């Protein structure tokens, strides 16, 4: 079943539907930046739900259609939870989620600023 979902995810990612989400080699990578849109956040939420991953966001503030503040919570299918709040976003801010399937290693499930999860 996960193979089918991975294939589906790859097709969506390669079609350009999710400019900020990719699924490759058993890994999901999501990027949220100042340029992320309301629709992209919703699409990411829906796509991650297909993998039994709950993607929640709150504290969202927008200015001129740019994302200025967000709080994220991600709950994996095994119950592990990650939370990250970025109260002030700018053009250089990028939040990254990396989730590796088939791994319970804490380092294989990361949510934070770009660079912290690499």
Backbone atoms as SQL, in Angstrom:
CREATE TABLE atoms (id INTEGER PRIMARY KEY, chain TEXT, resi INTEGER, resn TEXT, atom TEXT, x REAL, y REAL, z REAL);
INSERT INTO atoms VALUES
  (1, 'A', 1, 'UNK', 'N', 0.816, -1.192, 0.000),
  (2, 'A', 1, 'UNK', 'CA', 0.000, 0.000, 0.000),
  (3, 'A', 1, 'UNK', 'C', 0.863, 1.262, 0.000),
  (4, 'A', 2, 'UNK', 'N', 1.937, 1.252, 0.821),
  (5, 'A', 2, 'UNK', 'CA', 2.809, 2.440, 0.849),
  (6, 'A', 2, 'UNK', 'C', 3.475, 2.658, -0.507),
  (7, 'A', 3, 'UNK', 'N', 3.784, 1.555, -1.218),
  (8, 'A', 3, 'UNK', 'CA', 4.387, 1.700, -2.535),
  (9, 'A', 3, 'UNK', 'C', 3.435, 2.420, -3.469),
  (10, 'A', 4, 'UNK', 'N', 2.148, 2.055, -3.412),
  (11, 'A', 4, 'UNK', 'CA', 1.150, 2.731, -4.232),
  (12, 'A', 4, 'UNK', 'C', 1.060, 4.203, -3.856),
  (13, 'A', 5, 'UNK', 'N', 1.056, 4.498, -2.567),
  (14, 'A', 5, 'UNK', 'CA', 1.002, 5.890, -2.120),
  (15, 'A', 5, 'UNK', 'C', 2.247, 6.666, -2.530),
  (16, 'A', 6, 'UNK', 'N', 3.413, 6.018, -2.434),
  (17, 'A', 6, 'UNK', 'CA', 4.645, 6.684, -2.865),
  (18, 'A', 6, 'UNK', 'C', 4.586, 7.008, -4.347),
  (19, 'A', 7, 'UNK', 'N', 4.098, 6.066, -5.142),
  (20, 'A', 7, 'UNK', 'CA', 3.976, 6.291, -6.573),
  (21, 'A', 7, 'UNK', 'C', 3.028, 7.450, -6.845),
  (22, 'A', 8, 'UNK', 'N', 1.883, 7.452, -6.151),
  (23, 'A', 8, 'UNK', 'CA', 0.917, 8.539, -6.290),
  (24, 'A', 8, 'UNK', 'C', 1.555, 9.872, -5.918),
  (25, 'A', 9, 'UNK', 'N', 2.275, 9.880, -4.820),
  (26, 'A', 9, 'UNK', 'CA', 2.940, 11.099, -4.370),
  (27, 'A', 9, 'UNK', 'C', 3.966, 11.600, -5.372),
  (28, 'A', 10, 'UNK', 'N', 4.719, 10.686, -5.958),
  (29, 'A', 10, 'UNK', 'CA', 5.707, 11.066, -6.957),
  (30, 'A', 10, 'UNK', 'C', 5.042, 11.670, -8.177),
  (31, 'A', 11, 'UNK', 'N', 3.916, 11.084, -8.577),
  (32, 'A', 11, 'UNK', 'CA', 3.201, 11.635, -9.725),
  (33, 'A', 11, 'UNK', 'C', 2.704, 13.041, -9.432),
  (34, 'A', 12, 'UNK', 'N', 2.162, 13.258, -8.243),
  (35, 'A', 12, 'UNK', 'CA', 1.697, 14.595, -7.884),
  (36, 'A', 12, 'UNK', 'C', 2.850, 15.583, -7.819),
  (37, 'A', 13, 'UNK', 'N', 3.944, 15.166, -7.203),
  (38, 'A', 13, 'UNK', 'CA', 5.097, 16.061, -7.068),
  (39, 'A', 13, 'UNK', 'C', 5.670, 16.412, -8.433),
  (40, 'A', 14, 'UNK', 'N', 5.762, 15.417, -9.314),
  (41, 'A', 14, 'UNK', 'CA', 6.346, 15.677, -10.625),
  (42, 'A', 14, 'UNK', 'C', 5.405, 16.465, -11.521),
  (43, 'A', 15, 'UNK', 'N', 4.087, 16.428, -11.233),
  (44, 'A', 15, 'UNK', 'CA', 3.145, 17.175, -12.060),
  (45, 'A', 15, 'UNK', 'C', 3.149, 18.664, -11.715),
  (46, 'A', 16, 'UNK', 'N', 3.817, 19.032, -10.624),
  (47, 'A', 16, 'UNK', 'CA', 3.883, 20.426, -10.240),
  (48, 'A', 16, 'UNK', 'C', 2.733, 20.865, -9.354),
  (49, 'A', 17, 'UNK', 'N', 1.838, 19.940, -8.997),
  (50, 'A', 17, 'UNK', 'CA', 0.723, 20.302, -8.128),
  (51, 'A', 17, 'UNK', 'C', 1.220, 20.794, -6.773),
  (52, 'A', 18, 'UNK', 'N', 2.254, 20.179, -6.273),
  (53, 'A', 18, 'UNK', 'CA', 2.769, 20.546, -4.961),
  (54, 'A', 18, 'UNK', 'C', 4.181, 21.080, -5.133),
  (55, 'A', 19, 'UNK', 'N', 4.258, 22.362, -5.385),
  (56, 'A', 19, 'UNK', 'CA', 5.562, 22.975, -5.614),
  (57, 'A', 19, 'UNK', 'C', 6.435, 22.883, -4.378),
  (58, 'A', 20, 'UNK', 'N', 5.819, 22.682, -3.206),
  (59, 'A', 20, 'UNK', 'CA', 6.586, 22.694, -1.976),
  (60, 'A', 20, 'UNK', 'C', 6.586, 21.342, -1.268),
  (61, 'A', 21, 'UNK', 'N', 6.229, 20.276, -1.969),
  (62, 'A', 21, 'UNK', 'CA', 6.254, 18.949, -1.375),
  (63, 'A', 21, 'UNK', 'C', 6.817, 17.978, -2.387),
  (64, 'A', 22, 'UNK', 'N', 7.725, 17.107, -1.924),
  (65, 'A', 22, 'UNK', 'CA', 8.255, 16.073, -2.803),
  (66, 'A', 22, 'UNK', 'C', 8.353, 14.767, -2.029),
  (67, 'A', 23, 'UNK', 'N', 8.237, 13.674, -2.764),
  (68, 'A', 23, 'UNK', 'CA', 8.370, 12.338, -2.201),
  (69, 'A', 23, 'UNK', 'C', 9.392, 11.605, -3.059),
  (70, 'A', 24, 'UNK', 'N', 10.534, 11.271, -2.447),
  (71, 'A', 24, 'UNK', 'CA', 11.618, 10.602, -3.169),
  (72, 'A', 24, 'UNK', 'C', 12.323, 9.613, -2.261),
  (73, 'A', 25, 'UNK', 'N', 12.638, 8.442, -2.777),
  (74, 'A', 25, 'UNK', 'CA', 13.453, 7.458, -2.061),
  (75, 'A', 25, 'UNK', 'C', 12.996, 7.220, -0.624),
  (76, 'A', 26, 'UNK', 'N', 11.690, 7.062, -0.438),
  (77, 'A', 26, 'UNK', 'CA', 11.180, 6.774, 0.897),
  (78, 'A', 26, 'UNK', 'C', 11.212, 7.947, 1.848),
  (79, 'A', 27, 'UNK', 'N', 11.238, 9.164, 1.309),
  (80, 'A', 27, 'UNK', 'CA', 11.314, 10.371, 2.129),
  (81, 'A', 27, 'UNK', 'C', 10.329, 11.413, 1.628),
  (82, 'A', 28, 'UNK', 'N', 9.648, 12.033, 2.558),
  (83, 'A', 28, 'UNK', 'CA', 8.789, 13.181, 2.235),
  (84, 'A', 28, 'UNK', 'C', 9.532, 14.429, 2.667),
  (85, 'A', 29, 'UNK', 'N', 9.521, 15.428, 1.810),
  (86, 'A', 29, 'UNK', 'CA', 10.124, 16.721, 2.134),
  (87, 'A', 29, 'UNK', 'C', 9.100, 17.804, 1.812),
  (88, 'A', 30, 'UNK', 'N', 8.824, 18.644, 2.788),
  (89, 'A', 30, 'UNK', 'CA', 7.889, 19.752, 2.636),
  (90, 'A', 30, 'UNK', 'C', 8.629, 21.037, 2.977),
  (91, 'A', 31, 'UNK', 'N', 8.394, 22.073, 2.194),
  (92, 'A', 31, 'UNK', 'CA', 8.976, 23.379, 2.466),
  (93, 'A', 31, 'UNK', 'C', 7.863, 24.418, 2.538),
  (94, 'A', 32, 'UNK', 'N', 7.888, 25.215, 3.579),
  (95, 'A', 32, 'UNK', 'CA', 6.940, 26.316, 3.751),
  (96, 'A', 32, 'UNK', 'C', 7.760, 27.592, 3.822),
  (97, 'A', 33, 'UNK', 'N', 7.427, 28.540, 2.963),
  (98, 'A', 33, 'UNK', 'CA', 8.162, 29.810, 2.923),
  (99, 'A', 33, 'UNK', 'C', 7.178, 30.971, 2.926),
  (100, 'A', 34, 'UNK', 'N', 7.718, 32.139, 2.889),
  (101, 'A', 34, 'UNK', 'CA', 6.908, 33.352, 2.838),
  (102, 'A', 34, 'UNK', 'C', 5.979, 33.345, 1.621),
  (103, 'A', 35, 'UNK', 'N', 6.386, 32.677, 0.553),
  (104, 'A', 35, 'UNK', 'CA', 5.607, 32.631, -0.680),
  (105, 'A', 35, 'UNK', 'C', 4.585, 31.505, -0.720),
  (106, 'A', 36, 'UNK', 'N', 4.517, 30.694, 0.321),
  (107, 'A', 36, 'UNK', 'CA', 3.517, 29.627, 0.363),
  (108, 'A', 36, 'UNK', 'C', 2.123, 30.259, 0.375),
  (109, 'A', 37, 'UNK', 'N', 1.218, 29.622, -0.342),
  (110, 'A', 37, 'UNK', 'CA', -0.143, 30.154, -0.424),
  (111, 'A', 37, 'UNK', 'C', -1.091, 29.353, 0.464),
  (112, 'A', 38, 'UNK', 'N', -2.260, 29.898, 0.681),
  (113, 'A', 38, 'UNK', 'CA', -3.291, 29.203, 1.438),
  (114, 'A', 38, 'UNK', 'C', -3.615, 27.863, 0.778),
  (115, 'A', 39, 'UNK', 'N', -3.747, 27.879, -0.552),
  (116, 'A', 39, 'UNK', 'CA', -4.064, 26.653, -1.274),
  (117, 'A', 39, 'UNK', 'C', -2.948, 25.620, -1.168),
  (118, 'A', 40, 'UNK', 'N', -1.703, 26.053, -1.222),
  (119, 'A', 40, 'UNK', 'CA', -0.588, 25.110, -1.082),
  (120, 'A', 40, 'UNK', 'C', -0.595, 24.454, 0.290),
  (121, 'A', 41, 'UNK', 'N', -0.849, 25.220, 1.339),
  (122, 'A', 41, 'UNK', 'CA', -0.909, 24.644, 2.680),
  (123, 'A', 41, 'UNK', 'C', -2.011, 23.596, 2.764),
  (124, 'A', 42, 'UNK', 'N', -3.151, 23.884, 2.179),
  (125, 'A', 42, 'UNK', 'CA', -4.260, 22.936, 2.177),
  (126, 'A', 42, 'UNK', 'C', -3.914, 21.692, 1.360),
  (127, 'A', 43, 'UNK', 'N', -3.301, 21.873, 0.194),
  (128, 'A', 43, 'UNK', 'CA', -2.904, 20.740, -0.644),
  (129, 'A', 43, 'UNK', 'C', -1.868, 19.855, 0.056),
  (130, 'A', 44, 'UNK', 'N', -0.926, 20.479, 0.751),
  (131, 'A', 44, 'UNK', 'CA', 0.079, 19.719, 1.497),
  (132, 'A', 44, 'UNK', 'C', -0.602, 18.924, 2.600),
  (133, 'A', 45, 'UNK', 'N', -1.521, 19.569, 3.300),
  (134, 'A', 45, 'UNK', 'CA', -2.267, 18.883, 4.364),
  (135, 'A', 45, 'UNK', 'C', -2.992, 17.659, 3.819),
  (136, 'A', 46, 'UNK', 'N', -3.664, 17.825, 2.687),
  (137, 'A', 46, 'UNK', 'CA', -4.418, 16.728, 2.078),
  (138, 'A', 46, 'UNK', 'C', -3.492, 15.619, 1.573),
  (139, 'A', 47, 'UNK', 'N', -2.376, 15.990, 0.981),
  (140, 'A', 47, 'UNK', 'CA', -1.437, 14.994, 0.459),
  (141, 'A', 47, 'UNK', 'C', -0.803, 14.195, 1.599),
  (142, 'A', 48, 'UNK', 'N', -0.415, 14.860, 2.679),
  (143, 'A', 48, 'UNK', 'CA', 0.185, 14.155, 3.810),
  (144, 'A', 48, 'UNK', 'C', -0.824, 13.232, 4.489),
  (145, 'A', 49, 'UNK', 'N', -2.093, 13.598, 4.452),
  (146, 'A', 49, 'UNK', 'CA', -3.132, 12.734, 5.024),
  (147, 'A', 49, 'UNK', 'C', -3.171, 11.385, 4.306),
  (148, 'A', 50, 'UNK', 'N', -2.813, 11.362, 3.033),
  (149, 'A', 50, 'UNK', 'CA', -2.756, 10.107, 2.276),
  (150, 'A', 50, 'UNK', 'C', -1.682, 9.158, 2.835),
  (151, 'A', 51, 'UNK', 'N', -0.712, 9.718, 3.545),
  (152, 'A', 51, 'UNK', 'CA', 0.356, 8.933, 4.178),
  (153, 'A', 51, 'UNK', 'C', 0.109, 8.751, 5.674),
  (154, 'A', 52, 'UNK', 'N', -1.103, 9.081, 6.120),
  (155, 'A', 52, 'UNK', 'CA', -1.472, 9.008, 7.536),
  (156, 'A', 52, 'UNK', 'C', -0.621, 9.941, 8.392),
  (157, 'A', 53, 'UNK', 'N', -0.270, 11.079, 7.819),
  (158, 'A', 53, 'UNK', 'CA', 0.477, 12.110, 8.534),
  (159, 'A', 53, 'UNK', 'C', -0.442, 13.319, 8.670),
  (160, 'A', 54, 'UNK', 'N', -0.641, 13.766, 9.904),
  (161, 'A', 54, 'UNK', 'CA', -1.503, 14.901, 10.181),
  (162, 'A', 54, 'UNK', 'C', -0.663, 16.180, 10.164),
  (163, 'A', 55, 'UNK', 'N', -0.984, 17.096, 9.280),
  (164, 'A', 55, 'UNK', 'CA', -0.269, 18.366, 9.099),
  (165, 'A', 55, 'UNK', 'C', -1.219, 19.483, 9.514),
  (166, 'A', 56, 'UNK', 'N', -0.922, 20.098, 10.639),
  (167, 'A', 56, 'UNK', 'CA', -1.782, 21.162, 11.167),
  (168, 'A', 56, 'UNK', 'C', -1.021, 22.481, 11.181),
  (169, 'A', 57, 'UNK', 'N', -1.749, 23.546, 11.011),
  (170, 'A', 57, 'UNK', 'CA', -1.129, 24.864, 11.102),
  (171, 'A', 57, 'UNK', 'C', -2.082, 25.824, 11.788),
  (172, 'A', 58, 'UNK', 'N', -1.501, 26.777, 12.525),
  (173, 'A', 58, 'UNK', 'CA', -2.286, 27.781, 13.235),
  (174, 'A', 58, 'UNK', 'C', -1.441, 29.039, 13.381),
  (175, 'A', 59, 'UNK', 'N', -2.011, 30.064, 13.958),
  (176, 'A', 59, 'UNK', 'CA', -1.266, 31.303, 14.141),
  (177, 'A', 59, 'UNK', 'C', -0.802, 31.905, 12.834),
  (178, 'A', 60, 'UNK', 'N', -1.550, 31.634, 11.760),
  (179, 'A', 60, 'UNK', 'CA', -1.156, 32.091, 10.430),
  (180, 'A', 60, 'UNK', 'C', -1.514, 33.563, 10.266),
  (181, 'A', 61, 'UNK', 'N', -0.523, 34.330, 9.839),
  (182, 'A', 61, 'UNK', 'CA', -0.741, 35.749, 9.548),
  (183, 'A', 61, 'UNK', 'C', -0.223, 36.036, 8.141),
  (184, 'A', 62, 'UNK', 'N', -0.992, 36.806, 7.398),
  (185, 'A', 62, 'UNK', 'CA', -0.654, 37.155, 6.021),
  (186, 'A', 62, 'UNK', 'C', -0.538, 38.669, 5.904),
  (187, 'A', 63, 'UNK', 'N', 0.295, 39.121, 4.999),
  (188, 'A', 63, 'UNK', 'CA', 0.391, 40.541, 4.646),
  (189, 'A', 63, 'UNK', 'C', 0.666, 40.609, 3.147),
  (190, 'A', 64, 'UNK', 'N', -0.233, 41.224, 2.419),
  (191, 'A', 64, 'UNK', 'CA', -0.091, 41.326, 0.960),
  (192, 'A', 64, 'UNK', 'C', 0.139, 39.956, 0.325),
  (193, 'A', 65, 'UNK', 'N', -0.645, 38.964, 0.775),
  (194, 'A', 65, 'UNK', 'CA', -0.583, 37.585, 0.266),
  (195, 'A', 65, 'UNK', 'C', 0.732, 36.870, 0.580),
  (196, 'A', 66, 'UNK', 'N', 1.557, 37.433, 1.449),
  (197, 'A', 66, 'UNK', 'CA', 2.785, 36.776, 1.885),
  (198, 'A', 66, 'UNK', 'C', 2.579, 36.230, 3.292),
  (199, 'A', 67, 'UNK', 'N', 3.071, 35.031, 3.525),
  (200, 'A', 67, 'UNK', 'CA', 2.971, 34.397, 4.838),
  (201, 'A', 67, 'UNK', 'C', 3.960, 35.067, 5.779),
  (202, 'A', 68, 'UNK', 'N', 3.465, 35.584, 6.890),
  (203, 'A', 68, 'UNK', 'CA', 4.313, 36.329, 7.812),
  (204, 'A', 68, 'UNK', 'C', 4.517, 35.640, 9.151),
  (205, 'A', 69, 'UNK', 'N', 3.642, 34.689, 9.494),
  (206, 'A', 69, 'UNK', 'CA', 3.754, 33.982, 10.763),
  (207, 'A', 69, 'UNK', 'C', 2.974, 32.683, 10.660),
  (208, 'A', 70, 'UNK', 'N', 3.521, 31.598, 11.259),
  (209, 'A', 70, 'UNK', 'CA', 2.824, 30.313, 11.220),
  (210, 'A', 70, 'UNK', 'C', 3.343, 29.413, 12.333),
  (211, 'A', 71, 'UNK', 'N', 2.456, 28.601, 12.839),
  (212, 'A', 71, 'UNK', 'CA', 2.809, 27.530, 13.757),
  (213, 'A', 71, 'UNK', 'C', 2.429, 26.216, 13.094),
  (214, 'A', 72, 'UNK', 'N', 3.313, 25.245, 13.114),
  (215, 'A', 72, 'UNK', 'CA', 3.061, 23.948, 12.484),
  (216, 'A', 72, 'UNK', 'C', 3.122, 22.838, 13.516),
  (217, 'A', 73, 'UNK', 'N', 2.272, 21.851, 13.330),
  (218, 'A', 73, 'UNK', 'CA', 2.323, 20.619, 14.111),
  (219, 'A', 73, 'UNK', 'C', 2.158, 19.474, 13.123),
  (220, 'A', 74, 'UNK', 'N', 3.042, 18.485, 13.218),
  (221, 'A', 74, 'UNK', 'CA', 2.992, 17.320, 12.351),
  (222, 'A', 74, 'UNK', 'C', 2.962, 16.084, 13.234),
  (223, 'A', 75, 'UNK', 'N', 1.978, 15.224, 12.983),
  (224, 'A', 75, 'UNK', 'CA', 1.834, 13.992, 13.756),
  (225, 'A', 75, 'UNK', 'C', 1.953, 12.820, 12.791),
  (226, 'A', 76, 'UNK', 'N', 2.983, 11.989, 12.994),
  (227, 'A', 76, 'UNK', 'CA', 3.215, 10.822, 12.141),
  (228, 'A', 76, 'UNK', 'C', 2.236, 9.714, 12.493),
  (229, 'A', 77, 'UNK', 'N', 2.130, 8.723, 11.604),
  (230, 'A', 77, 'UNK', 'CA', 1.181, 7.641, 11.825),
  (231, 'A', 77, 'UNK', 'C', 1.510, 6.818, 13.069),
  (232, 'A', 78, 'UNK', 'N', 2.753, 6.866, 13.530),
  (233, 'A', 78, 'UNK', 'CA', 3.124, 6.121, 14.740),
  (234, 'A', 78, 'UNK', 'C', 2.936, 6.957, 16.008),
  (235, 'A', 79, 'UNK', 'N', 2.410, 8.176, 15.866),
  (236, 'A', 79, 'UNK', 'CA', 2.116, 9.020, 17.018),
  (237, 'A', 79, 'UNK', 'C', 3.190, 10.036, 17.367),
  (238, 'A', 80, 'UNK', 'N', 4.376, 9.921, 16.763),
  (239, 'A', 80, 'UNK', 'CA', 5.410, 10.922, 17.036),
  (240, 'A', 80, 'UNK', 'C', 4.939, 12.288, 16.543),
  (241, 'A', 81, 'UNK', 'N', 5.246, 13.322, 17.316),
  (242, 'A', 81, 'UNK', 'CA', 4.773, 14.664, 17.013),
  (243, 'A', 81, 'UNK', 'C', 5.949, 15.639, 16.956),
  (244, 'A', 82, 'UNK', 'N', 5.862, 16.548, 15.997),
  (245, 'A', 82, 'UNK', 'CA', 6.829, 17.642, 15.910),
  (246, 'A', 82, 'UNK', 'C', 6.053, 18.939, 15.826),
  (247, 'A', 83, 'UNK', 'N', 6.544, 19.971, 16.517),
  (248, 'A', 83, 'UNK', 'CA', 5.925, 21.293, 16.478),
  (249, 'A', 83, 'UNK', 'C', 7.000, 22.336, 16.222),
  (250, 'A', 84, 'UNK', 'N', 6.605, 23.373, 15.478),
  (251, 'A', 84, 'UNK', 'CA', 7.535, 24.463, 15.206),
  (252, 'A', 84, 'UNK', 'C', 6.724, 25.732, 14.970),
  (253, 'A', 85, 'UNK', 'N', 7.150, 26.823, 15.584),
  (254, 'A', 85, 'UNK', 'CA', 6.486, 28.113, 15.427),
  (255, 'A', 85, 'UNK', 'C', 7.505, 29.109, 14.901),
  (256, 'A', 86, 'UNK', 'N', 7.111, 29.815, 13.872),
  (257, 'A', 86, 'UNK', 'CA', 7.946, 30.895, 13.346),
  (258, 'A', 86, 'UNK', 'C', 7.109, 32.174, 13.393),
  (259, 'A', 87, 'UNK', 'N', 7.339, 33.008, 14.433),
  (260, 'A', 87, 'UNK', 'CA', 6.490, 34.189, 14.634),
  (261, 'A', 87, 'UNK', 'C', 6.720, 35.302, 13.622),
  (262, 'A', 88, 'UNK', 'N', 7.880, 35.311, 12.957),
  (263, 'A', 88, 'UNK', 'CA', 8.168, 36.351, 11.966),
  (264, 'A', 88, 'UNK', 'C', 8.901, 35.733, 10.792),
  (265, 'A', 89, 'UNK', 'N', 8.210, 35.637, 9.671),
  (266, 'A', 89, 'UNK', 'CA', 8.828, 35.121, 8.449),
  (267, 'A', 89, 'UNK', 'C', 9.261, 36.284, 7.579),
  (268, 'A', 90, 'UNK', 'N', 10.277, 36.022, 6.766),
  (269, 'A', 90, 'UNK', 'CA', 10.705, 36.998, 5.768),
  (270, 'A', 90, 'UNK', 'C', 11.124, 36.237, 4.518),
  (271, 'A', 91, 'UNK', 'N', 11.653, 36.936, 3.548),
  (272, 'A', 91, 'UNK', 'CA', 12.013, 36.321, 2.268),
  (273, 'A', 91, 'UNK', 'C', 13.058, 35.210, 2.423),
  (274, 'A', 92, 'UNK', 'N', 13.846, 35.233, 3.491),
  (275, 'A', 92, 'UNK', 'CA', 14.886, 34.228, 3.694),
  (276, 'A', 92, 'UNK', 'C', 14.441, 33.065, 4.573),
  (277, 'A', 93, 'UNK', 'N', 13.233, 33.130, 5.114),
  (278, 'A', 93, 'UNK', 'CA', 12.747, 32.089, 6.022),
  (279, 'A', 93, 'UNK', 'C', 12.210, 30.897, 5.229),
  (280, 'A', 94, 'UNK', 'N', 12.601, 29.704, 5.658),
  (281, 'A', 94, 'UNK', 'CA', 12.055, 28.491, 5.065),
  (282, 'A', 94, 'UNK', 'C', 11.965, 27.423, 6.150),
  (283, 'A', 95, 'UNK', 'N', 10.734, 26.921, 6.360),
  (284, 'A', 95, 'UNK', 'CA', 10.513, 25.829, 7.300),
  (285, 'A', 95, 'UNK', 'C', 10.528, 24.535, 6.500),
  (286, 'A', 96, 'UNK', 'N', 11.227, 23.529, 7.019),
  (287, 'A', 96, 'UNK', 'CA', 11.365, 22.259, 6.321),
  (288, 'A', 96, 'UNK', 'C', 10.851, 21.134, 7.210),
  (289, 'A', 97, 'UNK', 'N', 10.096, 20.227, 6.592),
  (290, 'A', 97, 'UNK', 'CA', 9.688, 18.972, 7.220),
  (291, 'A', 97, 'UNK', 'C', 10.332, 17.853, 6.425),
  (292, 'A', 98, 'UNK', 'N', 11.033, 16.972, 7.124),
  (293, 'A', 98, 'UNK', 'CA', 11.566, 15.765, 6.492),
  (294, 'A', 98, 'UNK', 'C', 11.049, 14.576, 7.283),
  (295, 'A', 99, 'UNK', 'N', 10.437, 13.643, 6.565),
  (296, 'A', 99, 'UNK', 'CA', 9.910, 12.430, 7.188),
  (297, 'A', 99, 'UNK', 'C', 10.357, 11.242, 6.347),
  (298, 'A', 100, 'UNK', 'N', 11.109, 10.344, 6.965),
  (299, 'A', 100, 'UNK', 'CA', 11.583, 9.145, 6.265),
  (300, 'A', 100, 'UNK', 'C', 10.728, 7.956, 6.695),
  (301, 'A', 101, 'UNK', 'N', 10.143, 7.299, 5.695),
  (302, 'A', 101, 'UNK', 'CA', 9.336, 6.111, 5.956),
  (303, 'A', 101, 'UNK', 'C', 10.206, 4.990, 6.509),
  (304, 'A', 102, 'UNK', 'N', 9.591, 4.070, 7.178),
  (305, 'A', 102, 'UNK', 'CA', 10.263, 2.856, 7.643),
  (306, 'A', 102, 'UNK', 'C', 11.391, 3.133, 8.629),
  (307, 'A', 103, 'UNK', 'N', 11.364, 4.286, 9.298),
  (308, 'A', 103, 'UNK', 'CA', 12.414, 4.586, 10.262),
  (309, 'A', 103, 'UNK', 'C', 11.805, 5.193, 11.520),
  (310, 'A', 104, 'UNK', 'N', 12.246, 4.712, 12.653),
  (311, 'A', 104, 'UNK', 'CA', 11.822, 5.287, 13.924),
  (312, 'A', 104, 'UNK', 'C', 12.928, 6.125, 14.552),
  (313, 'A', 105, 'UNK', 'N', 14.039, 6.292, 13.829),
  (314, 'A', 105, 'UNK', 'CA', 15.137, 7.119, 14.301),
  (315, 'A', 105, 'UNK', 'C', 14.646, 8.563, 14.407),
  (316, 'A', 106, 'UNK', 'N', 14.837, 9.176, 15.544),
  (317, 'A', 106, 'UNK', 'CA', 14.342, 10.536, 15.772),
  (318, 'A', 106, 'UNK', 'C', 14.859, 11.525, 14.728),
  (319, 'A', 107, 'UNK', 'N', 16.052, 11.304, 14.225),
  (320, 'A', 107, 'UNK', 'CA', 16.631, 12.214, 13.234),
  (321, 'A', 107, 'UNK', 'C', 15.937, 12.094, 11.878),
  (322, 'A', 108, 'UNK', 'N', 15.168, 11.046, 11.671),
  (323, 'A', 108, 'UNK', 'CA', 14.485, 10.832, 10.396),
  (324, 'A', 108, 'UNK', 'C', 13.089, 11.442, 10.353),
  (325, 'A', 109, 'UNK', 'N', 12.780, 12.252, 11.340),
  (326, 'A', 109, 'UNK', 'CA', 11.512, 12.982, 11.381),
  (327, 'A', 109, 'UNK', 'C', 11.823, 14.345, 11.984),
  (328, 'A', 110, 'UNK', 'N', 11.940, 15.349, 11.130),
  (329, 'A', 110, 'UNK', 'CA', 12.421, 16.658, 11.566),
  (330, 'A', 110, 'UNK', 'C', 11.527, 17.765, 11.032),
  (331, 'A', 111, 'UNK', 'N', 11.283, 18.764, 11.848),
  (332, 'A', 111, 'UNK', 'CA', 10.538, 19.951, 11.470),
  (333, 'A', 111, 'UNK', 'C', 11.271, 21.147, 12.053),
  (334, 'A', 112, 'UNK', 'N', 11.705, 22.068, 11.198),
  (335, 'A', 112, 'UNK', 'CA', 12.423, 23.231, 11.685),
  (336, 'A', 112, 'UNK', 'C', 12.878, 24.117, 10.546),
  (337, 'A', 113, 'UNK', 'N', 13.716, 25.074, 10.852),
  (338, 'A', 113, 'UNK', 'CA', 14.249, 25.961, 9.819),
  (339, 'A', 113, 'UNK', 'C', 15.171, 25.182, 8.893),
  (340, 'A', 114, 'UNK', 'N', 15.211, 25.637, 7.651),
  (341, 'A', 114, 'UNK', 'CA', 16.096, 24.999, 6.671),
  (342, 'A', 114, 'UNK', 'C', 17.507, 24.936, 7.235),
  (343, 'A', 115, 'UNK', 'N', 18.147, 23.810, 7.065),
  (344, 'A', 115, 'UNK', 'CA', 19.484, 23.603, 7.605),
  (345, 'A', 115, 'UNK', 'C', 19.472, 22.795, 8.866),
  (346, 'A', 116, 'UNK', 'N', 18.449, 22.956, 9.679),
  (347, 'A', 116, 'UNK', 'CA', 18.343, 22.199, 10.940),
  (348, 'A', 116, 'UNK', 'C', 17.942, 20.756, 10.683),
  (349, 'A', 117, 'UNK', 'N', 17.314, 20.493, 9.547),
  (350, 'A', 117, 'UNK', 'CA', 16.815, 19.149, 9.246),
  (351, 'A', 117, 'UNK', 'C', 17.639, 18.450, 8.171),
  (352, 'A', 118, 'UNK', 'N', 18.715, 19.003, 7.792),
  (353, 'A', 118, 'UNK', 'CA', 19.487, 18.413, 6.675),
  (354, 'A', 118, 'UNK', 'C', 20.424, 17.337, 7.154);
